[in-house]
Amino acid sequence: MPRSLPRLRSLAPAAWAAAALLTVTAHAQPAPAAPPPPLPAPLAQPAALEQASASGRMQRWLLNPNGEADGLLLQDGTQIAFPPHLSDSLTTWLRPGDTVEATGWRRADTPVLRASVIRSQGRAVEDTPPAPGTRPAPPRQEALTALQADGRVARVLLNSRGDAHGLLLEDGVVVRFPPHMAATVPALLQPGATVSARGWGTRNALGTGLEAAQLGASPSSLQDMLRGPVARRP
């Protein structure tokens, strides 16, 4: 037995070295790659455009703050939208009470027709794209006037994407506001609601249109409507 002790002692450093080497090797190995982040949930797809038409008697023009017609309302409540560069082509001969037929496009979930052709009395006005290289006509440069409006909502106005972007008051005044601000005034977005608006716009033979810088249920509850995008709550 005493003769075997030196051999055992000589093997001990080798075992320690092997253990140390294994430890160093283990630490030298790269860490496993982190798993990839989960894919984001797919965004909701917008409703597809579909061809549509509408007809009936015209009730009134819908004006933008520059005094241009960019829509009309039929007596059955159908809202027809068109670009403001067609305003002069339509308003010089088409009048409230005339029978109108409009064809165009709409989203399946939006009750607004984006007209490509408007017909009445044997005439037709078509929204045709400009020829290649043609510059679009400059917007009107009429000075806007400080305006105020107080009244009750007759109808909530929507754009062709289905976003609320204005109010038609019972006296015919059109109050516009940025669509992203509609969520800040939900109580006003219903017929019969009392509204007070302060802003800038135009009065002419077609009616009155203004962009609301401030909007509320009364003059004492006005809130700013010209802010940037509103953050959504989680």
N, C-alpha and C positions, 0 to 999 in steps of 0.2 A: 504493500500500500504506500509507503513513503516514497517509492520510486515513481509512482504515477502522478504525484502532486505537481512536479515541475511541468509535466505535459499539460495538465489542466490549466495551469497558470499561463502557459504559452498560448493556449487557444483562446483565452479570455479576451485579450486585446483584439484579436481578429474578429471575434463575434461582435465586439463593440463597434469596430470599424464598419462591419457590414450593416449593423443596425443604423449607424450614423448615415451611411450612404443611402440606405432606403429612405431615411427621414428627409435628407436633402433632395433626393429624387422626387419624393412625394410633394415637397414644397415647390419644386421647380416646374411641375406640370401646370399648364395654363388652366385657369378656371373655366368651367363649362360656360358656353355662350348663354346669355340671358334669353329666355323665350321671347319671340316677337310679340309686340303689343297686339291686343285684339283689334280686329278690323272695326272701323266705325260703322255704326248702324247706317244702312242706306238712307239717303235723303228721300223725302217724299217727292215723287215725280209730279210736275205740274200737269193739270188736266190738259188733254190733247185738244187742239183746235179742230173745230168742225164747221163745215159750211152751214149757213143758216140764212133765213130771211124773215122779214117782219113787214107788216103793212097795217095801215090805219090812218086816222085823221091826226094831223099834227096838232099838238096842244101848245107848245112853246119852244123857243130856242133856249139852249143852255150855254151861257157865256163864260169865257175865262176872264181873268182880271184885266186883260188887255182890250176887252170889249169885242173879242172875236167869238163867233159861234163855233164851238167844237163838239156840239151834240144837239140833239133835239129829243123832245119827249112826246110820245104819242098819247092820245086820250085814254088808252087802256093801261097806261103806266109803263109801256115798253121804252127803255132808254136806248137811243141809237147814238153811237160815238163816231166821230170822224176827225181827221186832222184839221187844225185851224186854218191851213192854207186854202181849204175849200170854202171858207166862210163867205167871201165875196161872191163866189160862183153860185152859192145857194141862196143867200139872203137877198139878192137883187130881184128874185122872182118868186121864191117859195114863201108862203105866208101861213100863219096858224089857221087851221081849219081846212087846209088843203089835204087831199088824200095822198099819202106817201107810201111808196114801196121801196124797201131797202134790202139789198143782199150783201153778204159779207161773211164774216167769221165770228165765232164765239167759242169760249171755253165751255166745256160740258157742265162745269159747276158755277158758271157766271151768267147772270141774266142781263148782260149787256151785249148788244150786237155792234161789232166793229164794222162799219159799212165800207164796202169797196165801190158800190154803185148805189145812187139814190135817184129814184124816178118819180116823176109827178107831171101830170098835164101833158104827157107826150114828150117830155124832156128828160134827159138823164145827165147826171154829173158823176164822173168816174174818178176815183183816186188812182191816177196813173203815176208810176215812178218817173222821175226826171230822166231825160236822155243822158247817156254817159258823157261825163265832162261838163254837164250843166250845173251851175251853182244854184242852190235853192234860194228862193226869194228871201230877203232879209225880213226879220220880224218887224212888226209895227213899232215905231218909236214914239208913239203918243205918250205924253206925260201922264203918269198915274195920279189920281187924286186921293187925298185922305178921305176915307169913307167909314161910316159906321152903319150897322144894321141891328135892329132889335125886332124880334118876332117869334113866330112858332114854325117849327119844321113841318113842311109839307111832304118832303121826300128826301131820303138819303141818296146821294149820288155816288156811283161807283165808276172806277175806270175799267178798261177792258180786261184787266187782270182780276177784277172782282174786289179790289181794295176800295174802301170808303175814302173818298177824297174831296167831298163837298156836301153841302146841304142846300136844298131848294126851300126857301122860306115861302110862307103862304102869300106874301105880297109879291112874289116873283124874283126876289133878289137871290142870286147864286153866291154862296159863301164857299170858297175853296180853302183847303189846307193840305199840307203834305200828308200823303197816305200813312207814313210811319207814325204820325201823331194821333191817328184815329184812336189808338188804344188808350190815350190819356183822357179822352172825353166820351167814354161809353154811354153815359147818361143822356148825351145830346144826340146820339145816333138812333133816333126813333121818331116817327111822326108824332106831332103834338108837343114835343119838347120845346121849352122856352129857351131862346138863344140870344146872346148878345155878342156882337163881333165888332172888332176895330181893326182896320187895315188899310190897304191901298187897292184901288181899282178904277173902273171906268163906268160911267153912265152914258148911254147913247140911245138911239132909236130902237135898238133891239132889246134893251133892258139894262140891268145892273149886275156887274160881276166884280167881286173883290176877293183878294187874298187876305185871309185873317192872320194878322200879326198877333192878335189876342182873341181868345174865344172862351166863353163861359156861359153859365145859365143866367147870369145877370151882370150888370156893370160892376158890381162889387166882387165878383168871383172870376174875373178874367185871368187867364193863364197864357203864358207865352207859347206860341205855336210855331216859332221859327227856329227851334233848337235842332241839334243834330239827331242822329238816330238814337232811339230810346233802347237802353239795354233790357233784354228780356230777363224776366225772373225765372230762376230754375223751377 
